Amino acid sequence: MLLAVFSALCVHASAQITITAATFPAVGDTLRYALDLNVGGNSFITPPGGNQVWDFTQLNREQTFETVYQAPNTGTQSASFPGAELLVIGANGESYYNVTNNKVELLGYAGGDPANLGVNVLAKFAPPIVERRSPLNFFDINQQTTDLNLPFSTDALPDSLLANIPGAQFIDSIRVRINFQRLEVVDGWGTLQIPGMPMPAPVLREKRTEYTSTNLDVHSFLGWIPVPNTGGGGLLNFLGTDTTISYRYYSNTDKEELAVVSTGSDGLNPEFVRFKNIGNLTPAIETDAPGAAGVQAFPNPAIQWVRFDCTNLPPDEYTLKIFNIVGKVVWKNTYSISGNRSIRVDLDEFKKGTYLYSLVDPKGVIIGTKRLVVVKP
């Protein structure tokens, strides 16, 4: 009996892996990911605990992308981040990272502003945001808070953004204050299998809850004055607190997270899943058969606007969504459609890049998912 108990304890101990710095990215690494944007239901989310089996082999590759880690001196703003050891160049700019034996931290970035005001910034987090930790074990709990202050001259902003701020004619500058609060709990361990993986891999699951609060100050001859969060359009639409919750699955051999399940603010309903693209396969994008229900974008590539032609649809309410490269919904609206309908969307606030769009019925059935390319002169 004692031998049986001892054996069980040994198996239990070996099943709980430790994530080490060996999984941290390094210069020259290319991490490959795929996205499944149509993951209805909550079968991807299980209660906390150990010895779990997560089978994600039903995921589809609807979009793929790569993260390439370069030497920081290849960036245009490397002088502004003297401690950086890694650089990632993405669609919205350059991100600079520091790496130690126990963490990978985002120092800041140069490019499009996080408030999506349409202007370029040089942003430094104070303190840097820790993206990866080592060692990582079951039951680990980590908290962090960081701030980002972004001042802008009003000359750099469209007039429409200032239209609903009282006394806008006297304002010469604005300051966007963004506070990030993150709670990370390693709440599960077990095995995970994703598409292309021949057998399940031991993993730890980390639940990450992040609160992003955006506030605004305006500057005039009276000095800096905070703007209350009253809504009303323009810049006021950016104020408030957003909550994002994700479940991240780490192995002790892969540099990519094997899977990241992003949910709504309640942490219960998955919105999309990002997972390691094993084999570097490309997605299969749907095409519409003649006479079938479908949706098409025109023109594509698009510059200032795009028209979505919805065809052969039974009478119902349909939701049109546009996703960015990491699978986040950046635009959506619901329409009553019977048969055919054309929907025009202005792209003034869209950055240049590749997006996906999909049309969904009230039961969550996907009518179509396709690429949309936005270009800017």
Secondary structure, 3 states (H helix, E strand, C coil): CHHHHHHHHHHHHHHCCCECHHHCCCCCCEEEEEEECCCCCCCCCCCCEEEEEEECCCCCCCEEEEEECECHHHCCCHHHCCCCCEEEEECCEEEEEEECCCEEEEEEEEEECCCCCCCEEEEEEEEEEEEEECCECCCCEEEEEEEEEEEEEHHHCCHHHHCCCCCHHHCCEEEEEEEEEEEEEEEEEEEEECCCCCCCEEEEEEEEEEEEEEEEEEEECCEEEEECCCCCCHHHHHCEEEEEEEEEEECCCCCCCCEEEEECCCCCCEEEEEEECCCCCCCCCCCCCCCCCEEEEECCCECCEEEEEEEEEEEEEEEEEEECCCCCEEEEEEEEEEEEEEEEEECCCCCCEEEEEEEECCCCCEEEEEEEEECCC
